[in-house]
Amino acid sequence: MAAAARSALFVPATQPERIPKALASGADRVVVDLEDAIDPQAKDSAREALCAFLGRHPQARLWVRINDASSAWHENDLSACRQQSSAIAGILLPKAENPAQVRHVAQTGIAVLPIIESAAGLLNAAAVAGAQGVERLAFGSLDYGLDLQLNPDSPGAATVLDHARVQVLLQSRAAGLAAPLDGVFSSVRDLAGMQQAARRAHDMGFGGMLCIHPDQVALIHAAYAPAQADVTWARSVLRTYRETGAGAFMLEGKMVDAPVIARARTVLERAGETV
């Protein structure tokens, strides 16, 4: 199973000087963007800037978001990633809609992270998730809302987006993938909103979030850190389990059995404790 990725911080490829700062931000992953953050006339120069950076920093192990399969830049992006494969740990494939697209990207030998961000992508999510080379899915909530013509920030849009999130979670689990990444929270100055979004993504079962500003990284990590009360509970569960050797027992008036013990282990692992 792939390592945890609570935060994946985007950096435009046209600003390679920001990559070292992003790497120092504490983000679990840094995603250099060749897609939405880059104007069409700057696509080639952005790709060249990324390759130049990776040539100087082959140990960087970055993720790269390429342009989608229907774009004029897709093949050149893949060629660049293939040439720099030792420095790239993952390729984010936007607007992923069928397994053939994923398999084509996987020919680079680099792990693929398909982004589900269209109706077609969601309807084919099972096939996309099951394609060879996929590490985990991501949900592109902004583009998905645009594709379905949702009214942004409305209760109705929230309902539809959550339906899609559940499908991404289910198909990821069914395919045995690492937990998926939720989409970006675009209001950079709304720290309280960012905290709420990150906690909600955590509670839903997402492994982390895509993010667009270094200030969002610590908020995401805090949301993914277990509460002290949960850590104390988990320690108590495992201590009692070891002391009794019982597969099922009562603790503080509640039944504890295999699924509860497994959850306790997960809590302590997320807290960085050896289980």
C-alpha atoms as an extended CHARMM CRD file, in Angstrom:
* protein
*
       275  EXT
         1         1  MET       CA              0.0000000000        0.0000000000        0.0000000000  PROA      1               0.0000000000
         2         2  ALA       CA              1.2670000000        3.4980000000       -0.8560000000  PROA      2               0.0000000000
         3         3  ALA       CA              2.4770000000        5.7600000000        1.9240000000  PROA      3               0.0000000000
         4         4  ALA       CA              0.0330000000        8.1870000000        3.4960000000  PROA      4               0.0000000000
         5         5  ALA       CA             -0.4970000000       11.4730000000        1.6790000000  PROA      5               0.0000000000
         6         6  ARG       CA             -2.4710000000       13.8400000000        3.8770000000  PROA      6               0.0000000000
         7         7  SER       CA             -1.5620000000       16.9360000000        1.8700000000  PROA      7               0.0000000000
         8         8  ALA       CA             -0.6100000000       17.4120000000       -1.7820000000  PROA      8               0.0000000000
         9         9  LEU       CA              0.4600000000       21.0000000000       -2.4530000000  PROA      9               0.0000000000
        10        10  PHE       CA              0.2600000000       22.4290000000       -5.9870000000  PROA      10              0.0000000000
        11        11  VAL       CA              3.0130000000       24.5970000000       -7.4720000000  PROA      11              0.0000000000
        12        12  PRO       CA              2.8220000000       26.0630000000      -11.0140000000  PROA      12              0.0000000000
        13        13  ALA       CA              5.5770000000       24.7020000000      -13.2420000000  PROA      13              0.0000000000
        14        14  THR       CA              6.1550000000       28.2380000000      -14.5080000000  PROA      14              0.0000000000
        15        15  GLN       CA              7.4620000000       29.1760000000      -11.0540000000  PROA      15              0.0000000000
        16        16  PRO       CA             10.1240000000       26.5430000000      -10.2990000000  PROA      16              0.0000000000
        17        17  GLU       CA             11.6330000000       28.7830000000       -7.6280000000  PROA      17              0.0000000000
        18        18  ARG       CA              8.6030000000       27.9390000000       -5.4960000000  PROA      18              0.0000000000
        19        19  ILE       CA              9.2490000000       24.1970000000       -5.5960000000  PROA      19              0.0000000000
        20        20  PRO       CA             11.9450000000       24.1780000000       -2.8690000000  PROA      20              0.0000000000
        21        21  LYS       CA              9.6590000000       26.3050000000       -0.6770000000  PROA      21              0.0000000000
        22        22  ALA       CA              6.8240000000       23.8640000000       -1.2380000000  PROA      22              0.0000000000
        23        23  LEU       CA              9.0940000000       20.9400000000       -0.3940000000  PROA      23              0.0000000000
        24        24  ALA       CA             10.0230000000       22.7220000000        2.8320000000  PROA      24              0.0000000000
        25        25  SER       CA              6.3820000000       23.4780000000        3.7050000000  PROA      25              0.0000000000
        26        26  GLY       CA              5.8250000000       20.1340000000        5.3990000000  PROA      26              0.0000000000
        27        27  ALA       CA              3.4040000000       18.9320000000        2.7180000000  PROA      27              0.0000000000
        28        28  ASP       CA              3.4340000000       15.1690000000        2.2880000000  PROA      28              0.0000000000
        29        29  ARG       CA              3.5280000000       15.5990000000       -1.5010000000  PROA      29              0.0000000000
        30        30  VAL       CA              4.3400000000       18.4710000000       -3.8420000000  PROA      30              0.0000000000
        31        31  VAL       CA              2.4910000000       18.5440000000       -7.1650000000  PROA      31              0.0000000000
        32        32  VAL       CA              4.0570000000       20.5510000000       -9.9720000000  PROA      32              0.0000000000
        33        33  ASP       CA              1.2120000000       21.6660000000      -12.2240000000  PROA      33              0.0000000000
        34        34  LEU       CA              1.3170000000       21.6550000000      -16.0030000000  PROA      34              0.0000000000
        35        35  GLU       CA             -2.4560000000       21.9380000000      -16.3820000000  PROA      35              0.0000000000
        36        36  ASP       CA             -4.9260000000       24.4600000000      -14.9410000000  PROA      36              0.0000000000
        37        37  ALA       CA             -2.3620000000       26.8750000000      -13.4770000000  PROA      37              0.0000000000
        38        38  ILE       CA             -0.6080000000       27.2910000000      -16.8350000000  PROA      38              0.0000000000
        39        39  ASP       CA             -1.8040000000       29.4990000000      -19.6900000000  PROA      39              0.0000000000
        40        40  PRO       CA             -1.9940000000       27.7190000000      -23.0630000000  PROA      40              0.0000000000
        41        41  GLN       CA              0.7970000000       29.8240000000      -24.5360000000  PROA      41              0.0000000000
        42        42  ALA       CA              3.0810000000       28.9100000000      -21.6180000000  PROA      42              0.0000000000
        43        43  LYS       CA              2.6110000000       25.1220000000      -21.6900000000  PROA      43              0.0000000000
        44        44  ASP       CA              5.8840000000       24.3520000000      -23.4650000000  PROA      44              0.0000000000
        45        45  SER       CA              7.9860000000       26.7030000000      -21.3640000000  PROA      45              0.0000000000
        46        46  ALA       CA              6.3670000000       25.3470000000      -18.1850000000  PROA      46              0.0000000000
        47        47  ARG       CA              7.2970000000       21.8050000000      -19.1610000000  PROA      47              0.0000000000
        48        48  GLU       CA             10.8550000000       22.9020000000      -19.9610000000  PROA      48              0.0000000000
        49        49  ALA       CA             11.1370000000       24.6550000000      -16.5960000000  PROA      49              0.0000000000
        50        50  LEU       CA             10.0120000000       21.5120000000      -14.7900000000  PROA      50              0.0000000000
        51        51  CYS       CA             12.5190000000       19.3440000000      -16.6410000000  PROA      51              0.0000000000
        52        52  ALA       CA             15.3100000000       21.8220000000      -15.9110000000  PROA      52              0.0000000000
        53        53  PHE       CA             14.4540000000       21.7540000000      -12.2000000000  PROA      53              0.0000000000
        54        54  LEU       CA             14.3310000000       17.9690000000      -12.0870000000  PROA      54              0.0000000000
        55        55  GLY       CA             17.6320000000       17.7800000000      -13.9330000000  PROA      55              0.0000000000
        56        56  ARG       CA             19.1780000000       19.8140000000      -11.1080000000  PROA      56              0.0000000000
        57        57  HSD       CA             17.2330000000       18.0360000000       -8.3280000000  PROA      57              0.0000000000
        58        58  PRO       CA             16.7730000000       14.3810000000       -9.3210000000  PROA      58              0.0000000000
        59        59  GLN       CA             16.1070000000       13.4620000000       -5.6860000000  PROA      59              0.0000000000
        60        60  ALA       CA             12.9960000000       15.6580000000       -5.4840000000  PROA      60              0.0000000000
        61        61  ARG       CA             10.4550000000       12.8240000000       -6.0190000000  PROA      61              0.0000000000
        62        62  LEU       CA              7.6550000000       15.1650000000       -7.0540000000  PROA      62              0.0000000000
        63        63  TRP       CA              4.1770000000       14.4900000000       -8.3200000000  PROA      63              0.0000000000
        64        64  VAL       CA              3.2550000000       16.1150000000      -11.6370000000  PROA      64              0.0000000000
        65        65  ARG       CA             -0.2030000000       17.0270000000      -12.8970000000  PROA      65              0.0000000000
        66        66  ILE       CA             -0.1030000000       16.7040000000      -16.6580000000  PROA      66              0.0000000000
        67        67  ASN       CA             -2.6410000000       17.9440000000      -19.1970000000  PROA      67              0.0000000000
        68        68  ASP       CA             -5.5900000000       15.6610000000      -19.9160000000  PROA      68              0.0000000000
        69        69  ALA       CA             -5.6750000000       13.0200000000      -22.6160000000  PROA      69              0.0000000000
        70        70  SER       CA             -7.7040000000       15.1400000000      -25.0450000000  PROA      70              0.0000000000
        71        71  SER       CA             -5.3110000000       18.0880000000      -24.9490000000  PROA      71              0.0000000000
        72        72  ALA       CA             -2.6160000000       18.9950000000      -27.4550000000  PROA      72              0.0000000000
        73        73  TRP       CA              0.0410000000       18.8900000000      -24.7100000000  PROA      73              0.0000000000
        74        74  HSD       CA             -0.6750000000       15.4420000000      -23.2800000000  PROA      74              0.0000000000
        75        75  GLU       CA              1.8740000000       13.4150000000      -25.2370000000  PROA      75              0.0000000000
        76        76  ASN       CA              4.6670000000       15.9220000000      -24.7310000000  PROA      76              0.0000000000
        77        77  ASP       CA              3.9270000000       15.9520000000      -21.0050000000  PROA      77              0.0000000000
        78        78  LEU       CA              4.1580000000       12.1600000000      -20.9020000000  PROA      78              0.0000000000
        79        79  SER       CA              7.4140000000       12.2020000000      -22.8530000000  PROA      79              0.0000000000
        80        80  ALA       CA              8.9180000000       14.6600000000      -20.3840000000  PROA      80              0.0000000000
        81        81  CYS       CA              7.7590000000       12.5850000000      -17.4100000000  PROA      81              0.0000000000
        82        82  ARG       CA              9.2190000000        9.4550000000      -18.9580000000  PROA      82              0.0000000000
        83        83  GLN       CA             12.5870000000       11.1650000000      -19.4050000000  PROA      83              0.0000000000
        84        84  GLN       CA             12.5360000000       12.3920000000      -15.7840000000  PROA      84              0.0000000000
        85        85  SER       CA             10.9640000000        9.2710000000      -14.2890000000  PROA      85              0.0000000000
        86        86  SER       CA             13.6130000000        8.8480000000      -11.5880000000  PROA      86              0.0000000000
        87        87  ALA       CA             12.5940000000       12.2090000000      -10.0880000000  PROA      87              0.0000000000
        88        88  ILE       CA              8.8030000000       11.8270000000      -10.4300000000  PROA      88              0.0000000000
        89        89  ALA       CA              6.8940000000        9.7280000000       -7.8970000000  PROA      89              0.0000000000
        90        90  GLY       CA              3.4250000000       10.1140000000       -9.3840000000  PROA      90              0.0000000000
        91        91  ILE       CA              1.4810000000       11.5070000000      -12.3300000000  PROA      91              0.0000000000
        92        92  LEU       CA             -1.9000000000       13.1200000000      -11.7030000000  PROA      92              0.0000000000
        93        93  LEU       CA             -4.1160000000       12.5010000000      -14.7270000000  PROA      93              0.0000000000
        94        94  PRO       CA             -6.8880000000       15.1210000000      -14.9070000000  PROA      94              0.0000000000
        95        95  LYS       CA            -10.3120000000       14.3790000000      -16.3470000000  PROA      95              0.0000000000
        96        96  ALA       CA             -9.6620000000       10.6430000000      -16.2520000000  PROA      96              0.0000000000
        97        97  GLU       CA            -12.6260000000        8.9420000000      -17.8940000000  PROA      97              0.0000000000
        98        98  ASN       CA            -11.5910000000        5.4730000000      -19.0180000000  PROA      98              0.0000000000
        99        99  PRO       CA             -8.9710000000        2.8150000000      -18.2260000000  PROA      99              0.0000000000
       100       100  ALA       CA             -7.2730000000        3.1680000000      -21.6040000000  PROA      100             0.0000000000
       101       101  GLN       CA             -6.1880000000        6.6880000000      -20.6740000000  PROA      101             0.0000000000
       102       102  VAL       CA             -4.7650000000        5.4060000000      -17.4060000000  PROA      102             0.0000000000
       103       103  ARG       CA             -2.9330000000        2.5070000000      -19.0350000000  PROA      103             0.0000000000
       104       104  HSD       CA             -1.3510000000        4.8930000000      -21.5300000000  PROA      104             0.0000000000
       105       105  VAL       CA              0.0170000000        7.0740000000      -18.7310000000  PROA      105             0.0000000000
       106       106  ALA       CA              1.1670000000        4.0080000000      -16.7890000000  PROA      106             0.0000000000
       107       107  GLN       CA              3.4930000000        3.1210000000      -19.6860000000  PROA      107             0.0000000000
       108       108  THR       CA              5.8360000000        5.7680000000      -18.2630000000  PROA      108             0.0000000000
       109       109  GLY       CA              6.5090000000        3.3720000000      -15.3840000000  PROA      109             0.0000000000
       110       110  ILE       CA              5.3220000000        6.0210000000      -12.9130000000  PROA      110             0.0000000000
       111       111  ALA       CA              2.4070000000        5.5980000000      -10.4970000000  PROA      111             0.0000000000
       112       112  VAL       CA             -0.8260000000        7.1240000000      -11.8250000000  PROA      112             0.0000000000
       113       113  LEU       CA             -3.3150000000        9.1630000000       -9.7980000000  PROA      113             0.0000000000
       114       114  PRO       CA             -6.4570000000        9.6020000000      -11.9320000000  PROA      114             0.0000000000
       115       115  ILE       CA             -8.5360000000       12.6430000000      -11.0380000000  PROA      115             0.0000000000
       116       116  ILE       CA            -12.2630000000       11.9940000000      -11.2170000000  PROA      116             0.0000000000
       117       117  GLU       CA            -13.8010000000       15.3050000000      -12.2490000000  PROA      117             0.0000000000
       118       118  SER       CA            -16.5490000000       14.6470000000      -14.7800000000  PROA      118             0.0000000000
       119       119  ALA       CA            -19.7800000000       12.7100000000      -15.0640000000  PROA      119             0.0000000000
       120       120  ALA       CA            -18.1240000000       10.2450000000      -17.4580000000  PROA      120             0.0000000000
       121       121  GLY       CA            -15.2210000000        9.8130000000      -15.0820000000  PROA      121             0.0000000000
       122       122  LEU       CA            -17.4840000000        9.0480000000      -12.1420000000  PROA      122             0.0000000000
       123       123  LEU       CA            -19.6180000000        6.5970000000      -14.1130000000  PROA      123             0.0000000000
       124       124  ASN       CA            -16.4250000000        4.7780000000      -15.1490000000  PROA      124             0.0000000000
       125       125  ALA       CA            -14.6940000000        5.1400000000      -11.7800000000  PROA      125             0.0000000000
       126       126  ALA       CA            -14.6310000000        1.3990000000      -11.1110000000  PROA      126             0.0000000000
       127       127  ALA       CA            -12.8370000000        0.6770000000      -14.3800000000  PROA      127             0.0000000000
       128       128  VAL       CA            -10.4640000000        3.6160000000      -13.8810000000  PROA      128             0.0000000000
       129       129  ALA       CA             -9.6490000000        2.5430000000      -10.3210000000  PROA      129             0.0000000000
       130       130  GLY       CA             -9.0160000000       -1.0170000000      -11.4720000000  PROA      130             0.0000000000
       131       131  ALA       CA             -6.6210000000       -0.0830000000      -14.2610000000  PROA      131             0.0000000000
       132       132  GLN       CA             -3.0440000000       -1.2560000000      -13.9070000000  PROA      132             0.0000000000
       133       133  GLY       CA             -0.6600000000        1.3430000000      -12.5050000000  PROA      133             0.0000000000
       134       134  VAL       CA             -3.1510000000        3.2970000000      -10.3770000000  PROA      134             0.0000000000
       135       135  GLU       CA             -1.9270000000        4.2410000000       -6.8960000000  PROA      135             0.0000000000
       136       136  ARG       CA             -4.9500000000        6.1940000000       -5.7050000000  PROA      136             0.0000000000
       137       137  LEU       CA             -7.7910000000        8.3390000000       -7.0190000000  PROA      137             0.0000000000
       138       138  ALA       CA             -8.3440000000       12.0390000000       -6.4780000000  PROA      138             0.0000000000
       139       139  PHE       CA            -11.6140000000       13.9600000000       -6.6880000000  PROA      139             0.0000000000
       140       140  GLY       CA            -11.6450000000       17.1750000000       -8.6980000000  PROA      140             0.0000000000
       141       141  SER       CA            -14.6330000000       18.8230000000       -7.0710000000  PROA      141             0.0000000000
       142       142  LEU       CA            -14.3870000000       22.1580000000       -8.9080000000  PROA      142             0.0000000000
       143       143  ASP       CA            -14.2940000000       20.6790000000      -12.3980000000  PROA      143             0.0000000000
       144       144  TYR       CA            -16.9120000000       18.0930000000      -11.4630000000  PROA      144             0.0000000000
       145       145  GLY       CA            -19.2510000000       20.8710000000      -10.3610000000  PROA      145             0.0000000000
       146       146  LEU       CA            -18.5990000000       22.7090000000      -13.6040000000  PROA      146             0.0000000000
       147       147  ASP       CA            -19.2910000000       19.6040000000      -15.6830000000  PROA      147             0.0000000000
       148       148  LEU       CA            -22.6240000000       19.0480000000      -13.9350000000  PROA      148             0.0000000000
       149       149  GLN       CA            -23.4700000000       22.7740000000      -14.0140000000  PROA      149             0.0000000000
       150       150  LEU       CA            -23.8990000000       22.9620000000      -10.2440000000  PROA      150             0.0000000000
       151       151  ASN       CA            -24.5810000000       26.2390000000       -8.4710000000  PROA      151             0.0000000000
       152       152  PRO       CA            -21.3300000000       26.7180000000       -6.5090000000  PROA      152             0.0000000000
       153       153  ASP       CA            -21.4920000000       26.7710000000       -2.6940000000  PROA      153             0.0000000000
       154       154  SER       CA            -25.1940000000       25.9130000000       -2.6470000000  PROA      154             0.0000000000
       155       155  PRO       CA            -26.7650000000       23.1510000000       -0.5220000000  PROA      155             0.0000000000
       156       156  GLY       CA            -27.8280000000       21.3480000000       -3.6730000000  PROA      156             0.0000000000
       157       157  ALA       CA            -24.2910000000       21.3930000000       -5.0530000000  PROA      157             0.0000000000
       158       158  ALA       CA            -22.9530000000       20.0930000000       -1.7370000000  PROA      158             0.0000000000
       159       159  THR       CA            -25.3310000000       17.1310000000       -1.9090000000  PROA      159             0.0000000000
       160       160  VAL       CA            -24.2900000000       16.2080000000       -5.4430000000  PROA      160             0.0000000000
       161       161  LEU       CA            -20.5850000000       16.6200000000       -4.6610000000  PROA      161             0.0000000000
       162       162  ASP       CA            -20.8770000000       14.3940000000       -1.6040000000  PROA      162             0.0000000000
       163       163  HSD       CA            -22.5880000000       11.7280000000       -3.6980000000  PROA      163             0.0000000000
       164       164  ALA       CA            -19.5780000000       11.7870000000       -6.0100000000  PROA      164             0.0000000000
       165       165  ARG       CA            -17.1710000000       11.6880000000       -3.0750000000  PROA      165             0.0000000000
       166       166  VAL       CA            -18.8380000000        8.5480000000       -1.7490000000  PROA      166             0.0000000000
       167       167  GLN       CA            -18.4640000000        6.8610000000       -5.1270000000  PROA      167             0.0000000000
       168       168  VAL       CA            -14.7700000000        7.7730000000       -5.2890000000  PROA      168             0.0000000000
       169       169  LEU       CA            -14.3060000000        6.3390000000       -1.7990000000  PROA      169             0.0000000000
       170       170  LEU       CA            -16.2040000000        3.1470000000       -2.5900000000  PROA      170             0.0000000000
       171       171  GLN       CA            -14.4260000000        2.4650000000       -5.8770000000  PROA      171             0.0000000000
       172       172  SER       CA            -11.0360000000        3.1500000000       -4.2890000000  PROA      172             0.0000000000
       173       173  ARG       CA            -11.7190000000        0.6860000000       -1.5090000000  PROA      173             0.0000000000
       174       174  ALA       CA            -13.1410000000       -1.9510000000       -3.8330000000  PROA      174             0.0000000000
       175       175  ALA       CA            -10.0320000000       -1.7230000000       -6.0410000000  PROA      175             0.0000000000
       176       176  GLY       CA             -7.6900000000       -1.9820000000       -3.0430000000  PROA      176             0.0000000000
       177       177  LEU       CA             -6.1700000000        1.4390000000       -3.6510000000  PROA      177             0.0000000000
       178       178  ALA       CA             -4.7020000000        3.8590000000       -1.1520000000  PROA      178             0.0000000000
       179       179  ALA       CA             -7.3380000000        6.1830000000        0.3010000000  PROA      179             0.0000000000
       180       180  PRO       CA             -8.2470000000        8.8900000000       -2.2490000000  PROA      180             0.0000000000
       181       181  LEU       CA             -7.5370000000       12.6110000000       -2.0740000000  PROA      181             0.0000000000
       182       182  ASP       CA            -10.3340000000       15.1550000000       -1.7980000000  PROA      182             0.0000000000
       183       183  GLY       CA            -10.3360000000       18.2740000000       -3.9660000000  PROA      183             0.0000000000
       184       184  VAL       CA             -8.9370000000       21.6960000000       -3.1490000000  PROA      184             0.0000000000
       185       185  PHE       CA            -10.5380000000       24.2220000000       -0.8300000000  PROA      185             0.0000000000
       186       186  SER       CA            -10.2560000000       27.3550000000       -2.9310000000  PROA      186             0.0000000000
       187       187  SER       CA            -10.8640000000       30.0840000000       -0.3040000000  PROA      187             0.0000000000
       188       188  VAL       CA             -7.2780000000       30.5000000000        0.8600000000  PROA      188             0.0000000000
       189       189  ARG       CA             -8.0830000000       33.1660000000        3.4710000000  PROA      189             0.0000000000
       190       190  ASP       CA            -10.9400000000       31.1960000000        5.0360000000  PROA      190             0.0000000000
       191       191  LEU       CA             -8.9160000000       29.2380000000        7.5700000000  PROA      191             0.0000000000
       192       192  ALA       CA            -11.9550000000       28.1160000000        9.5430000000  PROA      192             0.0000000000
       193       193  GLY       CA            -13.5710000000       26.8350000000        6.3540000000  PROA      193             0.0000000000
       194       194  MET       CA            -10.3650000000       25.0380000000        5.4340000000  PROA      194             0.0000000000
       195       195  GLN       CA            -10.2440000000       23.3500000000        8.8370000000  PROA      195             0.0000000000
       196       196  GLN       CA            -13.8480000000       22.2490000000        8.4860000000  PROA      196             0.0000000000
       197       197  ALA       CA            -13.2950000000       20.8950000000        4.9670000000  PROA      197             0.0000000000
       198       198  ALA       CA            -10.1960000000       18.9690000000        6.0280000000  PROA      198             0.0000000000
       199       199  ARG       CA            -11.8760000000       17.4610000000        9.0740000000  PROA      199             0.0000000000
       200       200  ARG       CA            -14.8590000000       16.4520000000        6.9540000000  PROA      200             0.0000000000
       201       201  ALA       CA            -12.6180000000       14.8210000000        4.3400000000  PROA      201             0.0000000000
       202       202  HSD       CA            -10.9020000000       12.9150000000        7.1260000000  PROA      202             0.0000000000
       203       203  ASP       CA            -14.1800000000       11.8200000000        8.6860000000  PROA      203             0.0000000000
       204       204  MET       CA            -15.4970000000       10.6420000000        5.3170000000  PROA      204             0.0000000000
       205       205  GLY       CA            -12.4680000000        8.4130000000        4.8230000000  PROA      205             0.0000000000
       206       206  PHE       CA            -10.3370000000       10.3960000000        2.3840000000  PROA      206             0.0000000000
       207       207  GLY       CA             -6.6230000000        9.9110000000        2.8500000000  PROA      207             0.0000000000
       208       208  GLY       CA             -5.8880000000       13.5920000000        2.3920000000  PROA      208             0.0000000000
       209       209  MET       CA             -6.5600000000       16.6950000000        0.3180000000  PROA      209             0.0000000000
       210       210  LEU       CA             -5.1620000000       18.5540000000       -2.6220000000  PROA      210             0.0000000000
       211       211  CYS       CA             -4.2360000000       22.0920000000       -1.5970000000  PROA      211             0.0000000000
       212       212  ILE       CA             -3.1410000000       25.3270000000       -3.2220000000  PROA      212             0.0000000000
       213       213  HSD       CA             -1.3620000000       27.3200000000       -0.4890000000  PROA      213             0.0000000000
       214       214  PRO       CA              1.3400000000       26.4110000000        2.0520000000  PROA      214             0.0000000000
       215       215  ASP       CA             -0.7990000000       27.8210000000        4.8740000000  PROA      215             0.0000000000
       216       216  GLN       CA             -3.3410000000       25.0660000000        4.2260000000  PROA      216             0.0000000000
       217       217  VAL       CA             -0.8660000000       22.2550000000        4.9020000000  PROA      217             0.0000000000
       218       218  ALA       CA             -0.7500000000       22.5710000000        8.7000000000  PROA      218             0.0000000000
       219       219  LEU       CA             -4.5440000000       22.8440000000        8.8660000000  PROA      219             0.0000000000
       220       220  ILE       CA             -4.9450000000       19.6210000000        6.9050000000  PROA      220             0.0000000000
       221       221  HSD       CA             -2.4060000000       17.7850000000        9.0300000000  PROA      221             0.0000000000
       222       222  ALA       CA             -4.0930000000       18.9690000000       12.2120000000  PROA      222             0.0000000000
       223       223  ALA       CA             -7.4210000000       17.6680000000       10.9280000000  PROA      223             0.0000000000
       224       224  TYR       CA             -5.8560000000       14.2900000000       10.2220000000  PROA      224             0.0000000000
       225       225  ALA       CA             -4.1810000000       14.0100000000       13.6220000000  PROA      225             0.0000000000
       226       226  PRO       CA             -6.1930000000       11.9150000000       16.1000000000  PROA      226             0.0000000000
       227       227  ALA       CA             -7.7160000000       13.7690000000       19.0400000000  PROA      227             0.0000000000
       228       228  GLN       CA             -5.9750000000       13.1120000000       22.3520000000  PROA      228             0.0000000000
       229       229  ALA       CA             -9.1170000000       11.4670000000       23.6730000000  PROA      229             0.0000000000
       230       230  ASP       CA             -9.0170000000        8.9930000000       20.7680000000  PROA      230             0.0000000000
       231       231  VAL       CA             -5.3440000000        8.2550000000       21.3940000000  PROA      231             0.0000000000
       232       232  THR       CA             -6.0350000000        7.5980000000       25.0770000000  PROA      232             0.0000000000
       233       233  TRP       CA             -8.9400000000        5.3160000000       24.1600000000  PROA      233             0.0000000000
       234       234  ALA       CA             -6.8490000000        3.4000000000       21.6190000000  PROA      234             0.0000000000
       235       235  ARG       CA             -4.0360000000        2.8560000000       24.1170000000  PROA      235             0.0000000000
       236       236  SER       CA             -6.5450000000        1.5200000000       26.6210000000  PROA      236             0.0000000000
       237       237  VAL       CA             -8.0600000000       -0.8620000000       24.0660000000  PROA      237             0.0000000000
       238       238  LEU       CA             -4.7330000000       -2.3300000000       23.0320000000  PROA      238             0.0000000000
       239       239  ARG       CA             -3.4180000000       -2.5170000000       26.5860000000  PROA      239             0.0000000000
       240       240  THR       CA             -6.5050000000       -4.4500000000       27.6830000000  PROA      240             0.0000000000
       241       241  TYR       CA             -6.2970000000       -6.6800000000       24.6270000000  PROA      241             0.0000000000
       242       242  ARG       CA             -2.6790000000       -7.5650000000       25.3840000000  PROA      242             0.0000000000
       243       243  GLU       CA             -3.3690000000       -8.1090000000       29.0820000000  PROA      243             0.0000000000
       244       244  THR       CA             -6.4030000000      -10.3280000000       28.6090000000  PROA      244             0.0000000000
       245       245  GLY       CA             -5.5230000000      -12.0260000000       25.3480000000  PROA      245             0.0000000000
       246       246  ALA       CA             -9.2580000000      -12.1250000000       24.6520000000  PROA      246             0.0000000000
       247       247  GLY       CA            -10.6380000000      -11.6590000000       21.1610000000  PROA      247             0.0000000000
       248       248  ALA       CA            -13.6550000000       -9.8420000000       22.5990000000  PROA      248             0.0000000000
       249       249  PHE       CA            -14.0920000000       -8.0400000000       25.9100000000  PROA      249             0.0000000000
       250       250  MET       CA            -15.9290000000       -5.1880000000       27.6010000000  PROA      250             0.0000000000
       251       251  LEU       CA            -14.2160000000       -1.8430000000       28.1260000000  PROA      251             0.0000000000
       252       252  GLU       CA            -15.9750000000        1.0840000000       29.7950000000  PROA      252             0.0000000000
       253       253  GLY       CA            -19.3020000000       -0.5950000000       29.1860000000  PROA      253             0.0000000000
       254       254  LYS       CA            -18.7520000000       -1.1630000000       25.4670000000  PROA      254             0.0000000000
       255       255  MET       CA            -18.0110000000       -4.3090000000       23.5120000000  PROA      255             0.0000000000
       256       256  VAL       CA            -14.5410000000       -4.4850000000       21.9690000000  PROA      256             0.0000000000
       257       257  ASP       CA            -13.8440000000       -7.0430000000       19.2480000000  PROA      257             0.0000000000
       258       258  ALA       CA            -11.6690000000       -7.3970000000       16.1460000000  PROA      258             0.0000000000
       259       259  PRO       CA            -12.9390000000       -4.3410000000       14.1820000000  PROA      259             0.0000000000
       260       260  VAL       CA            -12.6140000000       -2.1060000000       17.2450000000  PROA      260             0.0000000000
       261       261  ILE       CA             -9.1140000000       -3.3830000000       17.9490000000  PROA      261             0.0000000000
       262       262  ALA       CA             -8.1590000000       -2.7170000000       14.3340000000  PROA      262             0.0000000000
       263       263  ARG       CA             -9.4750000000        0.8490000000       14.6170000000  PROA      263             0.0000000000
       264       264  ALA       CA             -7.4450000000        1.3720000000       17.7880000000  PROA      264             0.0000000000
       265       265  ARG       CA             -4.3130000000        0.3120000000       15.9380000000  PROA      265             0.0000000000
       266       266  THR       CA             -5.1040000000        2.7310000000       13.1160000000  PROA      266             0.0000000000
       267       267  VAL       CA             -5.5830000000        5.6200000000       15.5650000000  PROA      267             0.0000000000
       268       268  LEU       CA             -2.1910000000        5.0150000000       17.1590000000  PROA      268             0.0000000000
       269       269  GLU       CA             -0.4770000000        4.6100000000       13.7910000000  PROA      269             0.0000000000
       270       270  ARG       CA             -1.8800000000        7.9820000000       12.7130000000  PROA      270             0.0000000000
       271       271  ALA       CA             -0.5930000000        9.4430000000       15.9670000000  PROA      271             0.0000000000
       272       272  GLY       CA              2.8690000000        8.1820000000       15.0700000000  PROA      272             0.0000000000
       273       273  GLU       CA              3.0300000000        5.5670000000       17.8050000000  PROA      273             0.0000000000
       274       274  THR       CA              4.4690000000        2.1050000000       17.3250000000  PROA      274             0.0000000000
       275       275  VAL       CA              1.7210000000       -0.5090000000       17.5380000000  PROA      275             0.0000000000
